[in-house]
Amino acid sequence: MEYQSILPEDKKSILKGSALKFVVLLGIVSLFADTTYEGARSITGPYLALLGASATVVGIVSGFGELIGYGLRLVSGYISDRTGEYWTITLFGYGVNLLAVPLLGLTGHWQTAAFLMIMERIGKGIRTTPRDAMLSHATKEVGRGWGFGLHEAMDQIGAVLGPLIVSGVLYFKGGYKAGFGILLVPALLAISVIMTARALYPSPRDLETGSVKIEGKGFPRVFWFYLIAVALIAAGYADFPLIAYHFKKVSVTSDSEIPIFYAVAMGVDALAAILFGRLFDRVGISILVVVALLSSLFAPLVFLGGFDFALLGIALWGIGMGAQESIMRAAVAGMVPADKRGTAYGTFNLGYGVFWFLGSALMGVLYDTSILALIVFSVVMQLASIPLFLMIRKGSK
């Protein structure tokens, strides 16, 4: 029997296929994971309100959870780069992230619920950076924007399913506790699939070829300008628990329809991730200017409009989230070498998280004092990112 040597082009095709399978497998994990925690997040605002929390508490808890979670991404990213234990850290983070959700149904005090909400964010913070670093190796072969966009789209399928499942439970009078309890099923499925991925792809770095290291110990200056631009967007982006709190307080829609609004946002998020991911691979950072212009309009529509305008605002909010969770991550992968990506993603997420916390806390306070001031703050901060994106685009030519 004769054996034919594999040509370089054949090797590239095989590697690309393997990389795409890895992206899809991690996408399935994210699908089940998002079904779990996004289903929960669609009702945590009204749930805290039901337990007696104020809008300020909702804003601070949401923002503080993000702050701690994003801060831990720097720690987990640095440790991942130093030890190479990307999978171990990822698996531990998923466990904390997902198992905190069904426990929300066992509490009757907003303080305990707030603690569990923060623990869920902590788990996500621990696992996100090493997972993204592993994912970045596969996206080198399939396209940065397309790879991260595809992963985000699958992620958001779960983000649509989760709120719809919870909405169904509420519609049939199951209550908030039953809504949290049913999310244990996708949580266990996500953990099972991530363990399978670990067995099939023990060394994801092998999926990336031709990676060139950048000389010097720090990150390039373009990375820091990029981080500032994204941080401004984060500061002006209202978290959904505050939006849901507003919907309940002014009766924009019923309790059972609030998760549906969130599902709409996540559906738009998925479509936006695919579309803008492809556009990112073709036109680069310029596409973020378009995204910032669109997403800046969500605040006046959501906080001033009735049912129809609020729904449109939520769709624009979803477009911004799709970009933040896909192409903003894709851009980082192209700015730093493979052996620094864990730390780079951690640094990126820390800056993003700090500004998300400050913005969320401030918008919670502004909501209790002046909704108009909240809207102005949100719009101005997002538009302020555009000159930086334009500068980065000009410098990359």
GUTI-144146 format. One record per residue (C-alpha): x, z, y; residue number from 1; residue in one letter. Coordinates in steps of 0.2 Angstrom, whole numbers, padded with zeros to 4 digits, always signed. Example, Ala and Ser with C-alpha at 12.3 -4.5 7.8 and 13.67 -1.06 7.14 Angstrom:
BEGIN
<node east="+0062" up="+0039" north="-0022" nr="1" rest="a"/>
<node east="+0068" up="+0036" north="-0005" nr="2" rest="s"/>
//
This chain:
BEGIN
<node east="+0000" up="+0000" north="+0000" nr="1" rest="m"/>
<node east="+0007" up="-0005" north="+0017" nr="2" rest="e"/>
<node east="+0006" up="+0007" north="+0032" nr="3" rest="y"/>
<node east="+0005" up="-0001" north="+0049" nr="4" rest="q"/>
<node east="+0013" up="+0008" north="+0064" nr="5" rest="s"/>
<node east="+0002" up="+0014" north="+0078" nr="6" rest="i"/>
<node east="+0005" up="+0005" north="+0094" nr="7" rest="l"/>
<node east="+0006" up="+0015" north="+0110" nr="8" rest="p"/>
<node east="-0011" up="+0007" north="+0116" nr="9" rest="e"/>
<node east="-0019" up="+0013" north="+0100" nr="10" rest="d"/>
<node east="-0012" up="+0030" north="+0102" nr="11" rest="k"/>
<node east="-0019" up="+0031" north="+0120" nr="12" rest="k"/>
<node east="-0036" up="+0026" north="+0113" nr="13" rest="s"/>
<node east="-0036" up="+0039" north="+0100" nr="14" rest="i"/>
<node east="-0030" up="+0052" north="+0112" nr="15" rest="l"/>
<node east="-0043" up="+0047" north="+0125" nr="16" rest="k"/>
<node east="-0057" up="+0049" north="+0111" nr="17" rest="g"/>
<node east="-0050" up="+0066" north="+0106" nr="18" rest="s"/>
<node east="-0050" up="+0071" north="+0124" nr="19" rest="a"/>
<node east="-0068" up="+0066" north="+0127" nr="20" rest="l"/>
<node east="-0074" up="+0075" north="+0111" nr="21" rest="k"/>
<node east="-0065" up="+0091" north="+0118" nr="22" rest="f"/>
<node east="-0074" up="+0089" north="+0135" nr="23" rest="v"/>
<node east="-0091" up="+0087" north="+0126" nr="24" rest="v"/>
<node east="-0088" up="+0102" north="+0115" nr="25" rest="l"/>
<node east="-0084" up="+0113" north="+0130" nr="26" rest="l"/>
<node east="-0099" up="+0105" north="+0138" nr="27" rest="g"/>
<node east="-0110" up="+0111" north="+0123" nr="28" rest="i"/>
<node east="-0103" up="+0129" north="+0125" nr="29" rest="v"/>
<node east="-0107" up="+0128" north="+0144" nr="30" rest="s"/>
<node east="-0125" up="+0121" north="+0140" nr="31" rest="l"/>
<node east="-0129" up="+0137" north="+0130" nr="32" rest="f"/>
<node east="-0119" up="+0148" north="+0141" nr="33" rest="a"/>
<node east="-0129" up="+0142" north="+0157" nr="34" rest="d"/>
<node east="-0145" up="+0143" north="+0147" nr="35" rest="t"/>
<node east="-0141" up="+0162" north="+0146" nr="36" rest="t"/>
<node east="-0135" up="+0167" north="+0163" nr="37" rest="y"/>
<node east="-0143" up="+0154" north="+0174" nr="38" rest="e"/>
<node east="-0160" up="+0159" north="+0166" nr="39" rest="g"/>
<node east="-0156" up="+0177" north="+0171" nr="40" rest="a"/>
<node east="-0150" up="+0172" north="+0188" nr="41" rest="r"/>
<node east="-0166" up="+0163" north="+0192" nr="42" rest="s"/>
<node east="-0176" up="+0180" north="+0192" nr="43" rest="i"/>
<node east="-0163" up="+0193" north="+0196" nr="44" rest="t"/>
<node east="-0168" up="+0192" north="+0215" nr="45" rest="g"/>
<node east="-0186" up="+0195" north="+0212" nr="46" rest="p"/>
<node east="-0181" up="+0208" north="+0198" nr="47" rest="y"/>
<node east="-0171" up="+0218" north="+0210" nr="48" rest="l"/>
<node east="-0185" up="+0217" north="+0222" nr="49" rest="a"/>
<node east="-0197" up="+0223" north="+0209" nr="50" rest="l"/>
<node east="-0185" up="+0238" north="+0205" nr="51" rest="l"/>
<node east="-0185" up="+0243" north="+0224" nr="52" rest="g"/>
<node east="-0169" up="+0234" north="+0231" nr="53" rest="a"/>
<node east="-0169" up="+0227" north="+0249" nr="54" rest="s"/>
<node east="-0163" up="+0210" north="+0254" nr="55" rest="a"/>
<node east="-0147" up="+0217" north="+0260" nr="56" rest="t"/>
<node east="-0144" up="+0225" north="+0243" nr="57" rest="v"/>
<node east="-0148" up="+0208" north="+0235" nr="58" rest="v"/>
<node east="-0135" up="+0199" north="+0246" nr="59" rest="g"/>
<node east="-0122" up="+0212" north="+0243" nr="60" rest="i"/>
<node east="-0124" up="+0213" north="+0225" nr="61" rest="v"/>
<node east="-0124" up="+0194" north="+0223" nr="62" rest="s"/>
<node east="-0109" up="+0192" north="+0234" nr="63" rest="g"/>
<node east="-0099" up="+0207" north="+0227" nr="64" rest="f"/>
<node east="-0102" up="+0200" north="+0209" nr="65" rest="g"/>
<node east="-0095" up="+0184" north="+0214" nr="66" rest="e"/>
<node east="-0080" up="+0192" north="+0224" nr="67" rest="l"/>
<node east="-0075" up="+0202" north="+0209" nr="68" rest="i"/>
<node east="-0077" up="+0187" north="+0197" nr="69" rest="g"/>
<node east="-0067" up="+0175" north="+0208" nr="70" rest="y"/>
<node east="-0054" up="+0188" north="+0210" nr="71" rest="g"/>
<node east="-0052" up="+0190" north="+0192" nr="72" rest="l"/>
<node east="-0050" up="+0172" north="+0190" nr="73" rest="r"/>
<node east="-0033" up="+0173" north="+0199" nr="74" rest="l"/>
<node east="-0028" up="+0187" north="+0187" nr="75" rest="v"/>
<node east="-0034" up="+0178" north="+0171" nr="76" rest="s"/>
<node east="-0026" up="+0162" north="+0177" nr="77" rest="g"/>
<node east="-0009" up="+0169" north="+0180" nr="78" rest="y"/>
<node east="-0009" up="+0179" north="+0164" nr="79" rest="i"/>
<node east="-0015" up="+0163" north="+0155" nr="80" rest="s"/>
<node east="+0000" up="+0153" north="+0162" nr="81" rest="d"/>
<node east="+0013" up="+0167" north="+0158" nr="82" rest="r"/>
<node east="+0007" up="+0170" north="+0140" nr="83" rest="t"/>
<node east="-0001" up="+0154" north="+0135" nr="84" rest="g"/>
<node east="-0016" up="+0164" north="+0128" nr="85" rest="e"/>
<node east="-0029" up="+0153" north="+0136" nr="86" rest="y"/>
<node east="-0041" up="+0154" north="+0121" nr="87" rest="w"/>
<node east="-0040" up="+0172" north="+0119" nr="88" rest="t"/>
<node east="-0044" up="+0176" north="+0137" nr="89" rest="i"/>
<node east="-0058" up="+0163" north="+0137" nr="90" rest="t"/>
<node east="-0066" up="+0170" north="+0122" nr="91" rest="l"/>
<node east="-0066" up="+0188" north="+0128" nr="92" rest="f"/>
<node east="-0073" up="+0182" north="+0145" nr="93" rest="g"/>
<node east="-0087" up="+0173" north="+0137" nr="94" rest="y"/>
<node east="-0092" up="+0189" north="+0127" nr="95" rest="g"/>
<node east="-0093" up="+0200" north="+0142" nr="96" rest="v"/>
<node east="-0102" up="+0186" north="+0152" nr="97" rest="n"/>
<node east="-0115" up="+0182" north="+0140" nr="98" rest="l"/>
<node east="-0119" up="+0199" north="+0132" nr="99" rest="l"/>
<node east="-0123" up="+0207" north="+0148" nr="100" rest="a"/>
<node east="-0138" up="+0196" north="+0151" nr="101" rest="v"/>
<node east="-0150" up="+0203" north="+0138" nr="102" rest="p"/>
<node east="-0145" up="+0221" north="+0142" nr="103" rest="l"/>
<node east="-0154" up="+0218" north="+0159" nr="104" rest="l"/>
<node east="-0170" up="+0219" north="+0150" nr="105" rest="g"/>
<node east="-0167" up="+0237" north="+0145" nr="106" rest="l"/>
<node east="-0165" up="+0244" north="+0162" nr="107" rest="t"/>
<node east="-0178" up="+0251" north="+0174" nr="108" rest="g"/>
<node east="-0167" up="+0255" north="+0189" nr="109" rest="h"/>
<node east="-0160" up="+0242" north="+0201" nr="110" rest="w"/>
<node east="-0143" up="+0251" north="+0201" nr="111" rest="q"/>
<node east="-0141" up="+0248" north="+0183" nr="112" rest="t"/>
<node east="-0147" up="+0230" north="+0184" nr="113" rest="a"/>
<node east="-0135" up="+0228" north="+0199" nr="114" rest="a"/>
<node east="-0120" up="+0234" north="+0188" nr="115" rest="f"/>
<node east="-0125" up="+0222" north="+0173" nr="116" rest="l"/>
<node east="-0126" up="+0208" north="+0186" nr="117" rest="m"/>
<node east="-0109" up="+0212" north="+0191" nr="118" rest="i"/>
<node east="-0102" up="+0213" north="+0173" nr="119" rest="m"/>
<node east="-0109" up="+0196" north="+0170" nr="120" rest="e"/>
<node east="-0100" up="+0189" north="+0184" nr="121" rest="r"/>
<node east="-0084" up="+0198" north="+0179" nr="122" rest="i"/>
<node east="-0085" up="+0190" north="+0162" nr="123" rest="g"/>
<node east="-0087" up="+0173" north="+0169" nr="124" rest="k"/>
<node east="-0073" up="+0176" north="+0181" nr="125" rest="g"/>
<node east="-0061" up="+0181" north="+0166" nr="126" rest="i"/>
<node east="-0065" up="+0165" north="+0156" nr="127" rest="r"/>
<node east="-0068" up="+0151" north="+0169" nr="128" rest="t"/>
<node east="-0050" up="+0149" north="+0175" nr="129" rest="t"/>
<node east="-0041" up="+0147" north="+0157" nr="130" rest="p"/>
<node east="-0056" up="+0136" north="+0152" nr="131" rest="r"/>
<node east="-0054" up="+0125" north="+0167" nr="132" rest="d"/>
<node east="-0035" up="+0124" north="+0164" nr="133" rest="a"/>
<node east="-0038" up="+0118" north="+0146" nr="134" rest="m"/>
<node east="-0052" up="+0106" north="+0152" nr="135" rest="l"/>
<node east="-0040" up="+0098" north="+0165" nr="136" rest="s"/>
<node east="-0028" up="+0092" north="+0151" nr="137" rest="h"/>
<node east="-0042" up="+0082" north="+0143" nr="138" rest="a"/>
<node east="-0048" up="+0075" north="+0160" nr="139" rest="t"/>
<node east="-0031" up="+0067" north="+0163" nr="140" rest="k"/>
<node east="-0036" up="+0054" north="+0150" nr="141" rest="e"/>
<node east="-0054" up="+0051" north="+0153" nr="142" rest="v"/>
<node east="-0054" up="+0053" north="+0172" nr="143" rest="g"/>
<node east="-0053" up="+0069" north="+0183" nr="144" rest="r"/>
<node east="-0070" up="+0066" north="+0191" nr="145" rest="g"/>
<node east="-0079" up="+0059" north="+0176" nr="146" rest="w"/>
<node east="-0072" up="+0073" north="+0164" nr="147" rest="g"/>
<node east="-0077" up="+0087" north="+0176" nr="148" rest="f"/>
<node east="-0093" up="+0079" north="+0181" nr="149" rest="g"/>
<node east="-0098" up="+0076" north="+0163" nr="150" rest="l"/>
<node east="-0094" up="+0094" north="+0158" nr="151" rest="h"/>
<node east="-0104" up="+0100" north="+0174" nr="152" rest="e"/>
<node east="-0119" up="+0089" north="+0169" nr="153" rest="a"/>
<node east="-0120" up="+0096" north="+0151" nr="154" rest="m"/>
<node east="-0117" up="+0113" north="+0159" nr="155" rest="d"/>
<node east="-0132" up="+0110" north="+0170" nr="156" rest="q"/>
<node east="-0143" up="+0105" north="+0156" nr="157" rest="i"/>
<node east="-0142" up="+0123" north="+0151" nr="158" rest="g"/>
<node east="-0145" up="+0128" north="+0169" nr="159" rest="a"/>
<node east="-0161" up="+0119" north="+0168" nr="160" rest="v"/>
<node east="-0167" up="+0125" north="+0151" nr="161" rest="l"/>
<node east="-0163" up="+0143" north="+0155" nr="162" rest="g"/>
<node east="-0175" up="+0145" north="+0170" nr="163" rest="p"/>
<node east="-0188" up="+0135" north="+0161" nr="164" rest="l"/>
<node east="-0188" up="+0146" north="+0146" nr="165" rest="i"/>
<node east="-0189" up="+0162" north="+0158" nr="166" rest="v"/>
<node east="-0203" up="+0154" north="+0168" nr="167" rest="s"/>
<node east="-0212" up="+0151" north="+0152" nr="168" rest="g"/>
<node east="-0210" up="+0169" north="+0147" nr="169" rest="v"/>
<node east="-0217" up="+0174" north="+0164" nr="170" rest="l"/>
<node east="-0231" up="+0162" north="+0163" nr="171" rest="y"/>
<node east="-0237" up="+0169" north="+0147" nr="172" rest="f"/>
<node east="-0236" up="+0186" north="+0154" nr="173" rest="k"/>
<node east="-0221" up="+0192" north="+0144" nr="174" rest="g"/>
<node east="-0213" up="+0200" north="+0159" nr="175" rest="g"/>
<node east="-0195" up="+0201" north="+0166" nr="176" rest="y"/>
<node east="-0189" up="+0212" north="+0151" nr="177" rest="k"/>
<node east="-0194" up="+0199" north="+0138" nr="178" rest="a"/>
<node east="-0187" up="+0185" north="+0149" nr="179" rest="g"/>
<node east="-0170" up="+0193" north="+0148" nr="180" rest="f"/>
<node east="-0172" up="+0197" north="+0130" nr="181" rest="g"/>
<node east="-0175" up="+0180" north="+0124" nr="182" rest="i"/>
<node east="-0159" up="+0174" north="+0132" nr="183" rest="l"/>
<node east="-0149" up="+0183" north="+0118" nr="184" rest="l"/>
<node east="-0152" up="+0167" north="+0107" nr="185" rest="v"/>
<node east="-0142" up="+0155" north="+0117" nr="186" rest="p"/>
<node east="-0129" up="+0168" north="+0121" nr="187" rest="a"/>
<node east="-0125" up="+0169" north="+0102" nr="188" rest="l"/>
<node east="-0125" up="+0150" north="+0100" nr="189" rest="l"/>
<node east="-0112" up="+0148" north="+0115" nr="190" rest="a"/>
<node east="-0101" up="+0161" north="+0107" nr="191" rest="i"/>
<node east="-0102" up="+0152" north="+0090" nr="192" rest="s"/>
<node east="-0098" up="+0135" north="+0097" nr="193" rest="v"/>
<node east="-0083" up="+0141" north="+0108" nr="194" rest="i"/>
<node east="-0075" up="+0149" north="+0092" nr="195" rest="m"/>
<node east="-0078" up="+0132" north="+0083" nr="196" rest="t"/>
<node east="-0069" up="+0123" north="+0098" nr="197" rest="a"/>
<node east="-0054" up="+0136" north="+0096" nr="198" rest="r"/>
<node east="-0053" up="+0131" north="+0078" nr="199" rest="a"/>
<node east="-0053" up="+0112" north="+0081" nr="200" rest="l"/>
<node east="-0042" up="+0112" north="+0097" nr="201" rest="y"/>
<node east="-0029" up="+0126" north="+0096" nr="202" rest="p"/>
<node east="-0018" up="+0117" north="+0108" nr="203" rest="s"/>
<node east="-0028" up="+0108" north="+0122" nr="204" rest="p"/>
<node east="-0012" up="+0104" north="+0132" nr="205" rest="r"/>
<node east="-0007" up="+0091" north="+0118" nr="206" rest="d"/>
<node east="-0022" up="+0081" north="+0125" nr="207" rest="l"/>
<node east="-0012" up="+0077" north="+0141" nr="208" rest="e"/>
<node east="+0003" up="+0065" north="+0142" nr="209" rest="t"/>
<node east="+0015" up="+0061" north="+0155" nr="210" rest="g"/>
<node east="+0012" up="+0076" north="+0166" nr="211" rest="s"/>
<node east="+0025" up="+0077" north="+0180" nr="212" rest="v"/>
<node east="+0031" up="+0094" north="+0187" nr="213" rest="k"/>
<node east="+0032" up="+0097" north="+0205" nr="214" rest="i"/>
<node east="+0048" up="+0104" north="+0212" nr="215" rest="e"/>
<node east="+0047" up="+0121" north="+0220" nr="216" rest="g"/>
<node east="+0039" up="+0138" north="+0216" nr="217" rest="k"/>
<node east="+0023" up="+0136" north="+0228" nr="218" rest="g"/>
<node east="+0009" up="+0124" north="+0229" nr="219" rest="f"/>
<node east="+0009" up="+0109" north="+0240" nr="220" rest="p"/>
<node east="+0002" up="+0111" north="+0258" nr="221" rest="r"/>
<node east="-0012" up="+0099" north="+0254" nr="222" rest="v"/>
<node east="-0019" up="+0112" north="+0241" nr="223" rest="f"/>
<node east="-0020" up="+0126" north="+0255" nr="224" rest="w"/>
<node east="-0029" up="+0115" north="+0267" nr="225" rest="f"/>
<node east="-0041" up="+0110" north="+0253" nr="226" rest="y"/>
<node east="-0044" up="+0128" north="+0249" nr="227" rest="l"/>
<node east="-0048" up="+0132" north="+0267" nr="228" rest="i"/>
<node east="-0061" up="+0118" north="+0268" nr="229" rest="a"/>
<node east="-0069" up="+0123" north="+0252" nr="230" rest="v"/>
<node east="-0069" up="+0141" north="+0257" nr="231" rest="a"/>
<node east="-0079" up="+0137" north="+0273" nr="232" rest="l"/>
<node east="-0092" up="+0128" north="+0262" nr="233" rest="i"/>
<node east="-0093" up="+0144" north="+0251" nr="234" rest="a"/>
<node east="-0096" up="+0155" north="+0266" nr="235" rest="a"/>
<node east="-0111" up="+0145" north="+0272" nr="236" rest="g"/>
<node east="-0119" up="+0143" north="+0255" nr="237" rest="y"/>
<node east="-0133" up="+0155" north="+0251" nr="238" rest="a"/>
<node east="-0134" up="+0162" north="+0234" nr="239" rest="d"/>
<node east="-0150" up="+0158" north="+0224" nr="240" rest="f"/>
<node east="-0155" up="+0177" north="+0222" nr="241" rest="p"/>
<node east="-0157" up="+0178" north="+0241" nr="242" rest="l"/>
<node east="-0167" up="+0161" north="+0242" nr="243" rest="i"/>
<node east="-0178" up="+0167" north="+0228" nr="244" rest="a"/>
<node east="-0180" up="+0184" north="+0237" nr="245" rest="y"/>
<node east="-0186" up="+0174" north="+0252" nr="246" rest="h"/>
<node east="-0198" up="+0164" north="+0241" nr="247" rest="f"/>
<node east="-0206" up="+0179" north="+0234" nr="248" rest="k"/>
<node east="-0207" up="+0189" north="+0251" nr="249" rest="k"/>
<node east="-0216" up="+0175" north="+0261" nr="250" rest="v"/>
<node east="-0225" up="+0168" north="+0246" nr="251" rest="s"/>
<node east="-0218" up="+0150" north="+0246" nr="252" rest="v"/>
<node east="-0223" up="+0149" north="+0228" nr="253" rest="t"/>
<node east="-0228" up="+0161" north="+0214" nr="254" rest="s"/>
<node east="-0216" up="+0171" north="+0203" nr="255" rest="d"/>
<node east="-0218" up="+0160" north="+0188" nr="256" rest="s"/>
<node east="-0213" up="+0145" north="+0199" nr="257" rest="e"/>
<node east="-0197" up="+0152" north="+0206" nr="258" rest="i"/>
<node east="-0187" up="+0148" north="+0191" nr="259" rest="p"/>
<node east="-0194" up="+0131" north="+0191" nr="260" rest="i"/>
<node east="-0187" up="+0128" north="+0208" nr="261" rest="f"/>
<node east="-0170" up="+0134" north="+0201" nr="262" rest="y"/>
<node east="-0172" up="+0122" north="+0187" nr="263" rest="a"/>
<node east="-0175" up="+0108" north="+0199" nr="264" rest="v"/>
<node east="-0159" up="+0113" north="+0208" nr="265" rest="a"/>
<node east="-0149" up="+0113" north="+0192" nr="266" rest="m"/>
<node east="-0156" up="+0096" north="+0187" nr="267" rest="g"/>
<node east="-0151" up="+0088" north="+0203" nr="268" rest="v"/>
<node east="-0134" up="+0097" north="+0201" nr="269" rest="d"/>
<node east="-0131" up="+0088" north="+0184" nr="270" rest="a"/>
<node east="-0135" up="+0071" north="+0191" nr="271" rest="l"/>
<node east="-0125" up="+0074" north="+0207" nr="272" rest="a"/>
<node east="-0110" up="+0080" north="+0196" nr="273" rest="a"/>
<node east="-0110" up="+0063" north="+0186" nr="274" rest="i"/>
<node east="-0113" up="+0052" north="+0201" nr="275" rest="l"/>
<node east="-0101" up="+0061" north="+0213" nr="276" rest="f"/>
<node east="-0088" up="+0063" north="+0199" nr="277" rest="g"/>
<node east="-0088" up="+0044" north="+0196" nr="278" rest="r"/>
<node east="-0086" up="+0041" north="+0215" nr="279" rest="l"/>
<node east="-0072" up="+0054" north="+0216" nr="280" rest="f"/>
<node east="-0062" up="+0044" north="+0204" nr="281" rest="d"/>
<node east="-0065" up="+0028" north="+0214" nr="282" rest="r"/>
<node east="-0064" up="+0034" north="+0232" nr="283" rest="v"/>
<node east="-0056" up="+0051" north="+0231" nr="284" rest="g"/>
<node east="-0058" up="+0066" north="+0243" nr="285" rest="i"/>
<node east="-0069" up="+0056" north="+0255" nr="286" rest="s"/>
<node east="-0084" up="+0059" north="+0244" nr="287" rest="i"/>
<node east="-0084" up="+0078" north="+0249" nr="288" rest="l"/>
<node east="-0088" up="+0073" north="+0267" nr="289" rest="v"/>
<node east="-0104" up="+0065" north="+0261" nr="290" rest="v"/>
<node east="-0108" up="+0080" north="+0250" nr="291" rest="v"/>
<node east="-0105" up="+0092" north="+0265" nr="292" rest="a"/>
<node east="-0116" up="+0083" north="+0276" nr="293" rest="l"/>
<node east="-0131" up="+0083" north="+0264" nr="294" rest="l"/>
<node east="-0129" up="+0101" north="+0258" nr="295" rest="s"/>
<node east="-0128" up="+0107" north="+0276" nr="296" rest="s"/>
<node east="-0147" up="+0103" north="+0278" nr="297" rest="l"/>
<node east="-0153" up="+0115" north="+0264" nr="298" rest="f"/>
<node east="-0154" up="+0131" north="+0274" nr="299" rest="a"/>
<node east="-0167" up="+0125" north="+0287" nr="300" rest="p"/>
<node east="-0178" up="+0117" north="+0274" nr="301" rest="l"/>
<node east="-0177" up="+0132" north="+0262" nr="302" rest="v"/>
<node east="-0179" up="+0146" north="+0275" nr="303" rest="f"/>
<node east="-0191" up="+0138" north="+0287" nr="304" rest="l"/>
<node east="-0201" up="+0126" north="+0276" nr="305" rest="g"/>
<node east="-0217" up="+0128" north="+0266" nr="306" rest="g"/>
<node east="-0218" up="+0122" north="+0247" nr="307" rest="f"/>
<node east="-0213" up="+0104" north="+0250" nr="308" rest="d"/>
<node east="-0199" up="+0106" north="+0262" nr="309" rest="f"/>
<node east="-0192" up="+0121" north="+0252" nr="310" rest="a"/>
<node east="-0192" up="+0110" north="+0236" nr="311" rest="l"/>
<node east="-0182" up="+0097" north="+0246" nr="312" rest="l"/>
<node east="-0170" up="+0110" north="+0252" nr="313" rest="g"/>
<node east="-0167" up="+0116" north="+0235" nr="314" rest="i"/>
<node east="-0163" up="+0098" north="+0229" nr="315" rest="a"/>
<node east="-0150" up="+0097" north="+0243" nr="316" rest="l"/>
<node east="-0144" up="+0114" north="+0238" nr="317" rest="w"/>
<node east="-0142" up="+0108" north="+0220" nr="318" rest="g"/>
<node east="-0132" up="+0093" north="+0226" nr="319" rest="i"/>
<node east="-0119" up="+0104" north="+0235" nr="320" rest="g"/>
<node east="-0118" up="+0115" north="+0219" nr="321" rest="m"/>
<node east="-0115" up="+0100" north="+0208" nr="322" rest="g"/>
<node east="-0100" up="+0095" north="+0219" nr="323" rest="a"/>
<node east="-0093" up="+0113" north="+0220" nr="324" rest="q"/>
<node east="-0094" up="+0115" north="+0201" nr="325" rest="e"/>
<node east="-0086" up="+0097" north="+0197" nr="326" rest="s"/>
<node east="-0077" up="+0087" north="+0209" nr="327" rest="i"/>
<node east="-0070" up="+0102" north="+0219" nr="328" rest="m"/>
<node east="-0062" up="+0107" north="+0202" nr="329" rest="r"/>
<node east="-0056" up="+0090" north="+0198" nr="330" rest="a"/>
<node east="-0047" up="+0088" north="+0214" nr="331" rest="a"/>
<node east="-0037" up="+0104" north="+0211" nr="332" rest="v"/>
<node east="-0031" up="+0097" north="+0194" nr="333" rest="a"/>
<node east="-0023" up="+0082" north="+0203" nr="334" rest="g"/>
<node east="-0014" up="+0093" north="+0216" nr="335" rest="m"/>
<node east="-0003" up="+0104" north="+0204" nr="336" rest="v"/>
<node east="+0007" up="+0102" north="+0188" nr="337" rest="p"/>
<node east="+0000" up="+0107" north="+0171" nr="338" rest="a"/>
<node east="+0011" up="+0123" north="+0169" nr="339" rest="d"/>
<node east="+0004" up="+0130" north="+0186" nr="340" rest="k"/>
<node east="-0015" up="+0125" north="+0184" nr="341" rest="r"/>
<node east="-0021" up="+0142" north="+0178" nr="342" rest="g"/>
<node east="-0013" up="+0151" north="+0193" nr="343" rest="t"/>
<node east="-0019" up="+0136" north="+0204" nr="344" rest="a"/>
<node east="-0037" up="+0138" north="+0198" nr="345" rest="y"/>
<node east="-0036" up="+0156" north="+0200" nr="346" rest="g"/>
<node east="-0030" up="+0155" north="+0218" nr="347" rest="t"/>
<node east="-0043" up="+0142" north="+0222" nr="348" rest="f"/>
<node east="-0057" up="+0153" north="+0215" nr="349" rest="n"/>
<node east="-0051" up="+0169" north="+0223" nr="350" rest="l"/>
<node east="-0051" up="+0161" north="+0240" nr="351" rest="g"/>
<node east="-0068" up="+0153" north="+0236" nr="352" rest="y"/>
<node east="-0075" up="+0169" north="+0230" nr="353" rest="g"/>
<node east="-0069" up="+0180" north="+0245" nr="354" rest="v"/>
<node east="-0078" up="+0168" north="+0257" nr="355" rest="f"/>
<node east="-0093" up="+0167" north="+0246" nr="356" rest="w"/>
<node east="-0094" up="+0186" north="+0246" nr="357" rest="f"/>
<node east="-0092" up="+0188" north="+0265" nr="358" rest="l"/>
<node east="-0104" up="+0174" north="+0268" nr="359" rest="g"/>
<node east="-0117" up="+0181" north="+0255" nr="360" rest="s"/>
<node east="-0116" up="+0198" north="+0262" nr="361" rest="a"/>
<node east="-0118" up="+0192" north="+0280" nr="362" rest="l"/>
<node east="-0132" up="+0181" north="+0276" nr="363" rest="m"/>
<node east="-0141" up="+0196" north="+0267" nr="364" rest="g"/>
<node east="-0139" up="+0206" north="+0283" nr="365" rest="v"/>
<node east="-0144" up="+0191" north="+0294" nr="366" rest="l"/>
<node east="-0160" up="+0189" north="+0284" nr="367" rest="y"/>
<node east="-0166" up="+0206" north="+0288" nr="368" rest="d"/>
<node east="-0163" up="+0203" north="+0306" nr="369" rest="t"/>
<node east="-0164" up="+0185" north="+0311" nr="370" rest="s"/>
<node east="-0167" up="+0170" north="+0299" nr="371" rest="i"/>
<node east="-0163" up="+0158" north="+0313" nr="372" rest="l"/>
<node east="-0146" up="+0166" north="+0314" nr="373" rest="a"/>
<node east="-0144" up="+0164" north="+0295" nr="374" rest="l"/>
<node east="-0148" up="+0146" north="+0296" nr="375" rest="i"/>
<node east="-0136" up="+0142" north="+0310" nr="376" rest="v"/>
<node east="-0122" up="+0151" north="+0302" nr="377" rest="f"/>
<node east="-0125" up="+0142" north="+0285" nr="378" rest="s"/>
<node east="-0125" up="+0125" north="+0294" nr="379" rest="v"/>
<node east="-0110" up="+0128" north="+0305" nr="380" rest="v"/>
<node east="-0099" up="+0134" north="+0291" nr="381" rest="m"/>
<node east="-0102" up="+0119" north="+0280" nr="382" rest="q"/>
<node east="-0100" up="+0106" north="+0294" nr="383" rest="l"/>
<node east="-0083" up="+0115" north="+0299" nr="384" rest="a"/>
<node east="-0076" up="+0109" north="+0282" nr="385" rest="s"/>
<node east="-0078" up="+0090" north="+0286" nr="386" rest="i"/>
<node east="-0063" up="+0089" north="+0298" nr="387" rest="p"/>
<node east="-0052" up="+0097" north="+0285" nr="388" rest="l"/>
<node east="-0058" up="+0085" north="+0272" nr="389" rest="f"/>
<node east="-0054" up="+0070" north="+0283" nr="390" rest="l"/>
<node east="-0037" up="+0076" north="+0287" nr="391" rest="m"/>
<node east="-0033" up="+0078" north="+0268" nr="392" rest="i"/>
<node east="-0040" up="+0061" north="+0265" nr="393" rest="r"/>
<node east="-0029" up="+0054" north="+0279" nr="394" rest="k"/>
<node east="-0013" up="+0063" north="+0273" nr="395" rest="g"/>
<node east="-0016" up="+0057" north="+0255" nr="396" rest="s"/>
<node east="-0015" up="+0038" north="+0260" nr="397" rest="k"/>
//
